[in-house]
Amino acid sequence: MPIVENVRLLPFGKLVGLIKRVVFNRLCSRVLMFLSVLLETLLYYKRYDLIIGIDRQGLLEADILNRMKQTPYIYFSFEISFADETSDHFKLPEKNAARNVSRWVVQDESRAEALRRENGLDDYKKMLLPLASAGKGRASSKRLRDILAIPVEKKVAIVVGSISKWSMAKEIIQSVVGWPDNWVLIVHERYGRTSQVLADEIGDLKSLAGKKVFISDYASEMVDEMSMILSGIDAGLALYYPDFETHFTGKNLGTLGLASGKISTY
């Protein structure tokens, strides 16, 4: 993550992340949540002017820190959990933590209404902030399509981000056999694991790879550094299919709207 003046990030590793998921998402124990944040406070936290809590767990931890340190906190929502897809046991701590936020930030009106209703938020504290890059995109002389040896006369569509059932990557790739001969597809998984994920999710692509489908295992560190990937691309595809297999891929996807980072990046 980039260094930003006067902003400190407090990440944690895989083991702590696993423990936190059990405590915050399964047990939903207020006492254990408090103890986990208390331990981190003793080891890491300093005095801050503002705390930013991102999504449910960030909101819960920010609320506990506020009670300990009286530091104001704001809530950034990128995912919405719905009560009828989770449980009252799961939602109650989240609703309690939302009461004292100084501001809550969400991407568009449709998600704002859903979040306000689900978490009992005050409408006057709402701040709409669509996802976007830091500035106007710049073309790159170095292009991914050239690195992948795609002929210059071909038109190129691209799929970026998550390669999973809800993103319909499999359906898009399978549809390529019916595309016009002058169109090809690049598949670019966000963390540079495209080949691995495709092998797990879709299987053998030998009949299409290097002909109609081109695989990118490159990963840029920041969204604003994706000009190399997107320069020379004719169409960006961003599909969202609510499969309701988890509380992240049900109504949360159904209300995505302008919250799509892929659409704003394209």
N, C-alpha and C positions, 0 to 999 in steps of 0.2 A: 504494500500500500504506500502511496506517496506521503512524504512528510509535508504537513501543512502547519504553518506557523500558528501557535497557540491552540492547536488541536491535538489531542492525544488519543490514540486508539488503544483499547485494552482487549486484545484477542486472547483466546485460550486454545489449547491443543485438543487433540482427538479424544483423549481419555476424559479430560474435564468436560468436554462437549457431550460425551456420552452420559456422564453422571448428571449433567445439567438437564439433558433431555428427559431422563427418568424422573428427576425431581420436579421439574417444571411442567412436563407434559403428561406424565402418567400418574405420579403420586399427587401432584398439585398440592403439596403440603406447604402451607404458609411458613411453618416453623423451619422446615428444611431449606426453603428458598431463602429465608432470612439468614440462616447460618452460612449458606454458601456465599452470599454477598458479604456478610460480615468478615469471613475469612479473607476474601479478596480485598476488602477495605483495609484490613490490617497489613496486607502484604504489598498492595499496589496503589491504592487510591490516594490522591493528594487532595488539595482543595481546588474546587472548580467553580466557575461562574455559571455553567450550564451543563446539563447532562442531556444527551440525545439517546433515546431508547428506540431501537429499530425493531418493528414487528412485536409479536406477543412477548417473547422472552425479554427483549430489550426494554419493553414497557414495564414489565414486572420488576426487573432489576432496578430500573430508574426510579420507580416508586419507592422501593425499599431504601435506596440511597437517599432519596429525598427525605424520608422519615428519619434517617440517621444523621444526615448532614444539613438538612433544610435547603439543599441546592435545588433550584427550579429545574424542571425537565420538560422536554417536548417529545412528542411521539411521532415517529415517521412510520407510516404503514405501507408496506409493499405486498403483504399478504393479508387476507381477511379470513378469519375462521368464523363460521356460522354456527349458532347454537344448535340448530336442528341437524347439523352434520357432525357435531362433537357431543357435548353434554353440558348440563348446568355445572357439574363438578369442574369441568375444563374451563368454562367461560367465566365463572364467578370471580376468580382472582384477577382476570383481565379487566372485567368491568370495574372492580374496586380500584385497580391501579389507574384506570382512565379518569377517575373523578378529579384528580388534582393536577392534571397536565396544564401547563401554561399555554401551549399551542398543540394542535395535532395537524399533521401534514399528510395529504393524500393527493392523488394525481388528477382526478377529474370529478365532476359532479355526481356521476352514477356511483362511483366507489365511495365518495364522501357520504352519500345518503345511506348506503349499505353499512358503512363503518359506524356512522353516527347511531343508527338504529341498533346494531349488534352490541356496541360497547357503551351506549348511554352517554355519548359525548355531547358537550355543549357546542351548539352550532356556531356561536359567536367566536369560538376559539379556533375555528377551521381555517386552514391555509391550503389553497390549491396550488400545487407545484408539479406541472407535467414533467415527466422524465425527458431529459434532453442532454445533449453534449454541452461542453463548456463554451463552445463557440461554433462558428461556421466551419463545416468540413472542408478539408483541403485535398485536392487530387494528389496522388502519389505517382512518381515516375516509375517506381518499382511496384509491380502488380502481381498479385497472387495468381491470376489467370495465366500470366506469362510463365511464372515459375512452374505451374502445372502443365505447361506446354499445350495450352488450348489454342487451336488455330485462330488467327486474327479475324477470320471471316465468320466465326461462330458467335451467336448471341448467347449470353450466359445468365442463368438464374442462380440464385444462391439461397441456401438455408443455413442460418446461423443459430447458435444458442443451444438449447437442450435438444437432445435427440431421444425422444421418449414417446410413449403412446399418445399423450395429450398434445404434443406438438405436431402430430401427424406426419413425422419425417418418413416413416415407412411407406405410407400411402403416396407421398410426394415422389419418393424414389421409384416406387413401382409404376407410377404414372408416366415416367420418362420414356418408356418404350413407345408411347403413343404421341410423343412430342414431334414437331416438325424436325427434319434432319439438321436444320441450321441452329437448333437450340440444344444446349447442354446444361448440366446442373453441377454446381459445387456444393458439397456438404461440409460445413465447418462447425464442429462442436466447440463450445466456448472455452473449454480448458485444454484443447489440443489433444484430445483422446479420441478423435473421430474414428480411426480404424478399429480401435478396441471396442468402442461402444457399438459401432455398426455390426461388428462380428457377433456381439452379444445379443443385439436387438433384432437384427435382420438376417444375418448369416452370409452366405456366399453371394458376392457381387461380381464375380469374375466376368460374367457375360456383359456387364455394363461398365465396369471400372476402366477408366482411360479412354472410353469411347463416348458414352453419353453421361456418365457420372464420374466426377473428379473429387477426390478425397483430400481435404486439408487437415494436416495434423499440427498446423501452426497455431499459436495462441498469443494474442497481444495482451499486454498487462493492463492497459486501460482502454475504455471504449473510444476515447478520443484519438487512439493510435490505430484505428481500424481502416485508415485510408488505403493502406497497402492491400487489404483484403477486399475492399469494396470498389476500388478504382477499376473502371472497365466492366463493371457489372451492369446488366441491362434491367434486371428485375430481382427484387428481394421478396422472399416468401415468408409470411408469418401467420401461421394458422394455429388456432386454439380450439381444442376439442375437450369439453368437460367430460371426463370419464367417471367421476364420482368414486374413484377407487380410494382416494384419501381426502381429507378436508381441505387440502391445498388444490386439488384438481377437480373440484365440483363447482359450487356457486362462485368460488373465488375466481375461477377462469371465466365463468359465464358473465361476470361483471367487469372483465379486464379492461375493455374499451381503450381509452387513451393512455392507460398505464403501461402499455407494451413498450418495453425498452427496445425491442427489435424494430418495431415500426418507426419509432422516433429516430433510431440510429440510421435506418435506411433513408 
